[in-house]
Every structure is written in structure tokens, then in C-alpha cells.
């Protein structure tokens, strides 16, 4: 999980713009929105974008950036705990 990329995307784009980047990545293999560059293969890009979208949505609900990232991590741990 690249926190730096997630943080930058969450600060820079709205959830709707990130969703568009996800759609473009699924269709053509990369996002075309300027500034929405993400490293990795297609699945890694989609994963990073989805996490950034979640962080941004949490920030729009009033959480600070740090709180939103912590909440994302908590949710990931919760899902991983259920799957084990």
C-alpha cells in the first residue's frame, strides 16, 4: 500500500474524479486525468485509486487526513481478519 500516492490523490481529486480514473484504468489500462498517475500494474492502480477514493470520502465527512488514513487501515485490517 503506497500511502504517499493515496494521500496525494485524496488531496488532489474529488471522489468522482477518482472514480473516473478507476473507470479509465479498467477500460484502457491507465487513467488519463492529468495528475492521476499511479504506479503498478492495473490491479495495483485500481487498488490505490479505490483507497484514495475512500480516504477522500472520509475527509469530506469531516475526518482529518490522518484520521481518514487510520480509518482506511482499520477497515483493511477488519476485512483481512474476516477472511482469515
C-alpha positions in Angstrom: 0.0 0.0 0.0 1.6 3.3 -1.1 0.4 5.8 1.4 2.2 8.6 -0.3 0.2 8.0 -3.6 -3.0 7.5 -1.7 -2.5 10.8 0.3 -1.6 12.8 -2.8 -4.6 11.5 -4.8 -7.0 12.1 -1.9 -5.9 15.7 -1.5 -5.9 16.5 -5.2 -9.1 14.9 -6.6 -12.8 14.5 -5.7 -14.3 11.1 -5.2 -16.0 11.5 -8.6 -12.7 12.3 -10.3 -11.0 9.3 -8.7 -14.0 7.1 -9.8 -13.4 8.3 -13.4 -9.7 7.4 -13.1 -10.7 3.9 -11.9 -13.1 3.5 -14.8 -10.4 4.6 -17.3 -7.9 2.3 -15.8 -10.3 -0.7 -16.1 -11.1 0.3 -19.7 -7.7 1.3 -21.2 -5.2 0.3 -18.6 -4.3 3.7 -17.2 -6.1 6.9 -16.1 -5.9 9.8 -18.5 -6.8 12.6 -16.0 -3.8 14.9 -15.6 -2.1 14.3 -12.3 -3.8 11.0 -11.7 -0.7 8.9 -12.4 -0.5 5.8 -10.3 2.3 3.2 -10.2 2.0 -0.6 -10.6 0.0 -2.9 -12.8 -3.7 -2.4 -13.5 -4.8 -4.2 -10.4 -2.4 -2.2 -8.2 -3.5 1.1 -9.8 -7.2 0.3 -9.2 -6.4 -0.7 -5.6 -4.5 2.5 -4.9 -7.2 4.6 -6.6 -10.0 2.9 -4.6 -8.1 3.5 -1.3 -7.6 7.2 -2.3 -11.3 7.5 -3.0 -12.2 6.1 0.4 -9.8 8.5 2.1 -11.2 11.4 0.2 -14.8 10.5 1.0 -13.9 10.2 4.7 -12.2 13.6 4.6 -15.3 15.1 3.1 -17.3 13.6 6.0 -15.1 15.7 8.3 -12.2 13.4 9.2 -8.7 14.8 9.0 -6.3 13.3 6.5 -4.5 11.3 9.3 -7.9 10.1 10.7 -9.1 9.1 7.3 -5.9 7.1 6.6 -6.2 5.4 10.0 -9.8 4.5 9.3 -8.8 3.0 5.9 -6.2 0.9 7.7 -8.7 -0.2 10.3 -11.2 -1.2 7.6 -8.5 -3.2 5.7 -7.5 -5.0 8.9 -11.1 -5.8 9.7 -11.6 -7.3 6.2 -8.4 -9.3 6.4 -9.4 -10.6 9.9 -12.7 -11.8 8.5 -11.1 -13.6 5.5 -8.5 -15.5 7.6 
